[in-house]
Amino acid sequence: RSRHFKDMQLPDIRERAFRFYEKYGDVYIPLVSGKKNVLELGSGSGGFLQFLKLHNKEAGVTAIERCASNRDFLSRDFRDSRILEDMSLLKGKRDFDLVAAFDVFEHIKKGEEFLLRIKGLLKDGGVLAMNVPNKKNPLVDFYKVEEFRKFSYMKQHYYTYTEESMDILAERAGFKVEGFNYMQVWGLDNHLSWLVNKRPMDFSRFTGLLSAPTLQSYDSDLIRKKMTDLVMVVMTRK
């Protein structure tokens, strides 16, 4: 909500998340294709579940979501999925061929323990995909907007990540890193707003100023330089 500086209801939040997954379909469609048993940790409003149901209708889906109101919202729209409150309810399971944890890992203080727990849920060769904050976020690392750094890192984010740090964690937990995908969530319009206003607020006046190709070109440049706000790490269970 605060990044937009306007009220957003759960359907709006889901639709925005779904559009993001569609925008980067070249990353997410291969990730979900052919997977028979999928677990998502931290499903939120269900944007990824909606994407998954569209692009892999045959997958069995389990969603973990701690927020009760979110679980109620998910249960109404994803009746053929298991919607659970906590990972402890999966004790003894080792049958997932994909575990997705998007915008989750940065909230975990003991990352290695978390990865070991996920390892116990995956089949041999199973895939773990996590979206994590990129240490090279341009507002922090390039533009050096101190106000954004405080805004971002005080939202219960314990860490940001680099390829090197994820390689180390994966090795310790018995995973093999298969690759990284760099994606940009907040574009040039949002960055201009932060540079000018030094706080989160409605940035639509910048969006209206810039053409869609200009916005896309900026995102593409950040991706090419690995300076995005988000990086996905894909790893497999050894």
C-alpha positions as CSV (number, residue, x, y, z in Angstrom):
1,R,0.0,0.0,0.0
2,S,2.6,2.6,1.1
3,R,4.6,2.3,-2.1
4,H,1.5,3.3,-4.1
5,F,0.3,5.8,-1.5
6,K,-3.2,4.7,-2.0
7,D,-5.5,2.0,-0.7
8,M,-5.3,-1.4,-2.5
9,Q,-7.7,-4.3,-1.7
10,L,-6.7,-7.9,-1.9
11,P,-8.1,-8.4,-5.5
12,D,-6.1,-5.3,-6.6
13,I,-2.9,-6.7,-5.0
14,R,-3.4,-10.1,-6.6
15,E,-4.0,-8.6,-10.0
16,R,-0.8,-6.5,-9.8
17,A,1.2,-9.5,-8.7
18,F,-0.3,-11.6,-11.5
19,R,0.6,-9.0,-14.1
20,F,4.2,-9.1,-12.8
21,Y,4.4,-12.9,-13.3
22,E,2.9,-12.5,-16.8
23,K,5.4,-9.7,-17.7
24,Y,8.2,-12.1,-16.9
25,G,6.6,-15.1,-18.4
26,D,9.8,-16.2,-20.0
27,V,11.1,-16.8,-16.5
28,Y,8.0,-18.2,-14.7
29,I,6.4,-20.3,-17.4
30,P,9.4,-22.7,-17.8
31,L,9.6,-22.8,-14.0
32,V,6.1,-24.1,-13.5
33,S,5.8,-26.2,-16.7
34,G,5.5,-29.9,-16.1
35,K,5.6,-29.7,-12.3
36,K,3.1,-32.1,-10.8
37,N,3.3,-31.1,-7.1
38,V,3.9,-27.5,-6.2
39,L,4.3,-25.8,-2.8
40,E,4.2,-22.0,-2.5
41,L,5.3,-20.5,0.8
42,G,3.8,-17.1,1.6
43,S,1.0,-17.0,-1.0
44,G,-0.2,-13.6,0.1
45,S,-3.2,-12.6,-2.1
46,G,-2.6,-15.4,-4.6
47,G,-1.0,-13.8,-7.7
48,F,1.4,-16.7,-8.2
49,L,-1.4,-19.2,-7.6
50,Q,-3.5,-17.5,-10.3
51,F,-0.5,-17.6,-12.7
52,L,0.2,-21.3,-11.9
53,K,-3.4,-22.3,-12.4
54,L,-3.4,-20.7,-15.8
55,H,-0.1,-22.1,-17.1
56,N,-0.1,-25.6,-15.4
57,K,-3.7,-26.7,-14.9
58,E,-2.6,-30.2,-13.9
59,A,-0.4,-29.3,-11.0
60,G,-1.4,-30.3,-7.5
61,V,-0.9,-27.1,-5.4
62,T,-0.3,-26.5,-1.7
63,A,-0.1,-23.0,-0.3
64,I,1.2,-21.8,3.0
65,E,-0.1,-18.5,4.2
66,R,0.1,-17.3,7.8
67,C,-2.4,-14.4,7.5
68,A,-5.9,-15.6,8.3
69,S,-7.7,-13.1,6.2
70,N,-5.5,-14.0,3.2
71,R,-6.2,-17.7,3.7
72,D,-9.9,-17.0,3.7
73,F,-9.5,-15.0,0.5
74,L,-7.4,-17.8,-1.1
75,S,-9.8,-20.5,-0.1
76,R,-12.7,-18.9,-1.8
77,D,-10.9,-18.8,-5.2
78,F,-8.6,-21.8,-5.1
79,R,-10.9,-24.5,-3.8
80,D,-8.9,-27.3,-5.4
81,S,-5.7,-26.2,-3.6
82,R,-4.6,-27.0,-0.1
83,I,-4.4,-23.7,1.9
84,L,-2.5,-24.2,5.1
85,E,-1.3,-22.0,7.9
86,D,2.1,-23.3,8.7
87,M,4.9,-25.5,7.2
88,S,4.7,-27.7,10.3
89,L,1.5,-29.2,8.9
90,L,3.7,-30.7,6.1
91,K,5.8,-32.8,8.5
92,G,7.0,-36.0,6.8
93,K,6.3,-34.8,3.3
94,R,8.9,-35.2,0.7
95,D,6.9,-35.2,-2.5
96,F,7.2,-31.7,-4.0
97,D,9.0,-31.1,-7.3
98,L,8.8,-27.3,-7.0
99,V,8.8,-25.1,-3.9
100,A,8.3,-21.4,-4.6
101,A,9.1,-18.8,-2.0
102,F,8.7,-15.3,-3.4
103,D,9.4,-12.3,-1.1
104,V,9.9,-14.6,1.8
105,F,13.6,-15.4,2.4
106,E,14.5,-11.9,3.3
107,H,12.2,-12.2,6.3
108,I,14.0,-15.3,7.5
109,K,16.8,-14.7,10.1
110,K,18.3,-18.2,9.9
111,G,18.5,-18.8,6.2
112,E,20.5,-22.0,6.3
113,E,18.0,-23.7,8.7
114,F,15.2,-22.6,6.4
115,L,16.8,-24.1,3.3
116,L,17.4,-27.4,5.2
117,R,13.8,-27.5,6.1
118,I,12.8,-26.9,2.4
119,K,15.2,-29.6,1.4
120,G,13.2,-32.1,3.5
121,L,10.1,-31.3,1.5
122,L,11.6,-31.7,-2.0
123,K,12.0,-34.8,-4.1
124,D,15.5,-35.6,-5.3
125,G,16.3,-33.2,-8.0
126,G,13.3,-31.0,-6.9
127,V,13.5,-27.3,-7.6
128,L,13.5,-24.4,-5.1
129,A,12.8,-20.9,-6.6
130,M,13.1,-17.8,-4.4
131,N,12.8,-14.1,-5.2
132,V,15.0,-12.1,-2.9
133,P,16.0,-8.4,-2.7
134,N,19.1,-7.6,-4.8
135,K,22.0,-6.0,-2.9
136,K,22.6,-4.0,-6.1
137,N,19.1,-2.3,-5.9
138,P,19.8,0.9,-7.9
139,L,18.0,3.2,-5.4
140,V,20.5,2.0,-2.7
141,D,23.6,1.0,-4.6
142,F,23.6,3.5,-7.4
143,Y,21.4,6.5,-6.6
144,K,22.1,6.1,-2.9
145,V,18.8,7.3,-1.6
146,E,19.2,7.1,2.1
147,E,15.5,7.6,2.7
148,F,14.7,4.5,0.6
149,R,17.3,2.5,2.3
150,K,15.7,3.1,5.7
151,F,12.2,2.6,4.2
152,S,13.2,-0.8,2.7
153,Y,15.5,-2.2,5.3
154,M,13.2,-1.4,8.3
155,K,10.4,-3.6,6.9
156,Q,11.7,-6.7,8.7
157,H,14.2,-7.4,6.0
158,Y,17.1,-9.1,7.6
159,Y,19.3,-9.4,4.5
160,T,19.8,-8.5,0.8
161,Y,21.6,-10.9,-1.5
162,T,24.2,-11.4,-4.1
163,E,25.0,-14.4,-6.3
164,E,28.0,-15.1,-4.1
165,S,26.0,-15.2,-0.9
166,M,23.3,-17.4,-2.4
167,D,25.9,-19.8,-3.7
168,I,27.4,-20.1,-0.2
169,L,24.0,-20.7,1.5
170,A,23.0,-23.3,-1.2
171,E,26.2,-25.3,-0.8
172,R,25.9,-25.4,3.0
173,A,22.3,-26.6,2.8
174,G,22.9,-29.3,0.1
175,F,21.5,-27.4,-2.9
176,K,23.0,-26.7,-6.3
177,V,22.4,-23.3,-7.8
178,E,21.1,-23.6,-11.4
179,G,20.9,-19.9,-12.2
180,F,19.7,-16.4,-11.4
181,N,17.1,-14.3,-13.1
182,Y,17.1,-10.5,-12.6
183,M,13.7,-8.7,-12.7
184,Q,12.6,-5.2,-12.0
185,V,9.5,-4.5,-10.0
186,W,9.6,-0.8,-9.6
187,G,10.5,1.2,-12.7
188,L,11.9,4.5,-13.8
189,D,8.7,6.3,-12.8
190,N,8.9,5.1,-9.2
191,H,12.7,5.8,-9.1
192,L,12.1,9.4,-10.3
193,S,9.5,9.8,-7.5
194,W,12.0,8.7,-4.9
195,L,14.8,10.9,-6.2
196,V,12.5,13.9,-6.2
197,N,10.3,13.3,-3.1
198,K,12.5,11.1,-0.9
199,R,9.5,9.2,0.3
200,P,6.8,6.8,-1.0
201,M,4.0,8.5,-2.7
202,D,1.9,8.4,-5.8
203,F,4.3,8.4,-8.8
204,S,1.6,8.4,-11.6
205,R,2.6,11.8,-12.8
206,F,6.0,10.4,-13.9
207,T,4.3,7.4,-15.4
208,G,2.2,9.7,-17.5
209,L,5.2,11.6,-18.7
210,L,7.1,8.6,-20.0
211,S,6.3,6.3,-22.8
212,A,5.9,2.5,-22.4
213,P,9.1,1.9,-24.5
214,T,11.1,4.3,-22.3
215,L,10.0,2.5,-19.1
216,Q,10.7,-0.9,-20.6
217,S,14.1,0.2,-21.9
218,Y,15.1,1.4,-18.4
219,D,14.1,-2.0,-16.9
220,S,16.0,-3.8,-19.6
221,D,19.2,-1.8,-18.9
222,L,18.9,-2.6,-15.2
223,I,18.5,-6.3,-15.9
224,R,21.4,-6.3,-18.3
225,K,23.6,-4.7,-15.6
226,K,22.2,-7.0,-12.8
227,M,21.1,-3.9,-10.9
228,T,17.5,-4.8,-10.4
229,D,15.5,-4.6,-7.2
230,L,14.7,-8.3,-7.4
231,V,16.7,-11.4,-8.2
232,M,15.3,-15.0,-8.5
233,V,17.6,-17.8,-7.5
234,V,16.8,-21.3,-8.8
235,M,18.4,-24.2,-7.1
236,T,17.9,-28.0,-7.1
237,R,18.1,-30.5,-4.2
238,K,21.2,-32.6,-4.5
